[in-house]
């Protein structure tokens, strides 16, 4: 595989996106709002904005919309112009009927207090969903300027190809779980297909696995680079072409370390060793 040597960005469809963005799952709560988390959530978002993150990924499902409210509030109170940011949100699987798509997008924009979304994803496929009814609404959102780019999340190869058929504009990304121990979307052919067809793979849960601190190979490579295991795990992802990722942390130091991971250059040998480290149960 050809790796991206020192590439901090991906350029695709006349768009340049940072390799490492900021996820907002747990911002403002989990599946429902948790006001006790508001302060640390805003602190995390402000830290990310000050450090230089420009891609923020959220969803109507996160804290039942409260994550979007928190993100919008942080952006408004920052010195960063909306136009300098790339904001992604996602539509829940129960809202994929034509009319519901417009309501969901309108509600997300209302909570964010923004005029448009840069990227709008179908969050999860649902049983019996009819993409031929969902995409006419999504396409209209693009035509109307409410959304700039469309994408999907958690789509296997067959559904991804269907989404491409129904979308009037190129599918920008498929957001999937991808990390050192989780190669399920490599094994099912999605990663290779995306790389060959100019679709970004947005890796979520990139460092959320128990063995990250104790894997011997990861520890050795982290030490060699004077980096943390988390940084090496992120660097391994973003050195792959057409792969970006959206780690999240409440800790300002970790937020900065995650951001800086895009600067780490791994050798071909290190990339291969890391890619195989969990196959052998090297923990």
Secondary structure, DSSP 8 states (H G I E B T S, - for coil): --B-TT--EEEETTEEEESB-EE-TBTTBSSSB-GGGHHHHHHHHHHHHHHT--EEE--TTGGGGHHHHHHHHHHHTSS--GGG-EEEEEE-GGG-SHHHHHHHHHHHHHHHT-S-EEEEEE-S--TT--HHHHHHHHHHHHHTTSEEEEEEES--HHHHHHHHHH-SS-EEEEEEE--SS--HHHHTSHHHHHHHTT-EEEEESSS--GGGGT-HHHHHHHHHTT--HHHHHHHHHHTBTTEEE----S-HHHHHHHHHGGG----HHHHHHHHHHTTTT--
